[in-house]
Amino acid sequence: MDASLKAIEKLVNSQATLELYSVNNITNGTDAQGEVTVRLEKAGRIVNGLGADTDIVIASAKAYINAVNKLNSPINADTLRKGMF
C-alpha cells in the first residue's frame, strides 16, 4: 500500500501528511470487501477519505484519492452543514 500511496502523492503533489490509515472488513468470506479510511492533514485542515474494494491496495488508493479531492475542494457553509468534512 505504501508504494501505491506514494505513487499517487507523486502525481498529485498534495503535500499533505498522512495522519491515519485504517482497514476494516465490511463483508466476510474469501471475497471479503475491505474498507480503508485515511486521514490527511494540510495547513491545519484535516479530511478523511474512504475507499472500498476486495483488493485492499485498490481500496487504499480510492481512500487516498477521496481525501486528496476533499483537500482540493473549497469549504463553504453548505458543505459544513451537510457534514461532508
Backbone torsions as a table, in degrees:
resi	resn	phi	psi	omega
1	MET	NA	-38.4	-177.9
2	ASP	-56.0	-44.3	-178.7
3	ALA	-64.9	-40.3	-179.1
4	SER	-68.5	-40.1	178.9
5	LEU	-67.9	-38.2	177.0
6	LYS	-66.0	-36.9	178.2
7	ALA	-65.2	-42.3	177.8
8	ILE	-63.9	-44.9	-179.5
9	GLU	-61.1	-37.9	178.8
10	LYS	-62.6	-35.7	179.6
11	LEU	-75.5	-43.1	-173.5
12	VAL	-91.5	-21.9	178.7
13	ASN	48.6	52.0	-178.7
14	SER	-72.6	-24.4	-176.6
15	GLN	58.2	27.8	178.0
16	ALA	-89.0	159.7	176.9
17	THR	-103.7	130.7	176.4
18	LEU	-76.5	114.2	-177.1
19	GLU	-96.5	-28.7	-175.7
20	LEU	-151.3	140.3	172.7
21	TYR	-137.3	119.7	-176.5
22	SER	-136.7	137.5	178.4
23	VAL	-121.1	132.3	175.8
24	ASN	-135.9	148.7	174.2
25	ASN	-88.2	140.3	178.1
26	ILE	-112.0	-10.8	170.5
27	THR	-137.9	166.5	-179.5
28	ASN	-112.3	166.2	176.3
29	GLY	106.9	-177.5	-177.0
30	THR	-70.7	-24.0	177.5
31	ASP	-107.6	35.9	-176.9
32	ALA	-60.4	143.7	176.8
33	GLN	-96.0	134.4	178.9
34	GLY	-106.9	148.7	177.1
35	GLU	-117.7	129.8	-180.0
36	VAL	-113.0	136.6	173.1
37	THR	-117.7	131.1	172.0
38	VAL	-123.1	145.6	175.6
39	ARG	-120.2	123.5	178.6
40	LEU	-113.6	147.6	177.2
41	GLU	-128.7	135.5	175.3
42	LYS	-148.9	121.8	176.9
43	ALA	53.4	40.3	178.0
44	GLY	84.8	-8.1	178.6
45	ARG	-94.1	130.6	-178.3
46	ILE	-119.4	131.0	178.1
47	VAL	-133.2	153.3	174.4
48	ASN	-109.9	140.6	175.1
49	GLY	-120.6	143.5	-180.0
50	LEU	-122.2	145.0	174.9
51	GLY	-150.2	145.3	179.6
52	ALA	-137.2	141.1	178.3
53	ASP	-172.8	163.1	174.0
54	THR	-74.5	-20.9	175.7
55	ASP	-99.4	116.2	-173.8
56	ILE	-66.7	-27.1	176.7
57	VAL	-68.0	-42.2	177.7
58	ILE	-67.1	-42.4	177.4
59	ALA	-60.1	-38.9	178.7
60	SER	-65.1	-44.5	178.7
61	ALA	-62.4	-43.0	178.1
62	LYS	-60.6	-42.6	-179.2
63	ALA	-65.5	-42.0	-179.2
64	TYR	-65.6	-45.2	178.9
65	ILE	-63.6	-40.2	177.6
66	ASN	-59.2	-44.0	179.8
67	ALA	-67.6	-42.7	178.9
68	VAL	-62.2	-41.0	177.8
69	ASN	-60.8	-39.3	177.8
70	LYS	-65.4	-40.4	178.1
71	LEU	-61.4	-33.6	-177.7
72	ASN	-88.0	-1.7	178.4
73	SER	-93.0	140.3	177.5
74	PRO	-69.0	147.7	176.2
75	ILE	-94.8	130.8	173.6
76	ASN	-135.5	172.0	-175.0
77	ALA	-61.4	-39.5	179.7
78	ASP	-62.3	-41.3	178.7
79	THR	-62.3	-44.3	179.8
80	LEU	-65.4	-40.7	179.6
81	ARG	-63.9	-34.8	-179.1
82	LYS	-79.6	-6.5	177.4
83	GLY	72.2	27.5	-176.3
84	MET	-79.5	-10.9	178.5
85	PHE	-127.7	NA	NA
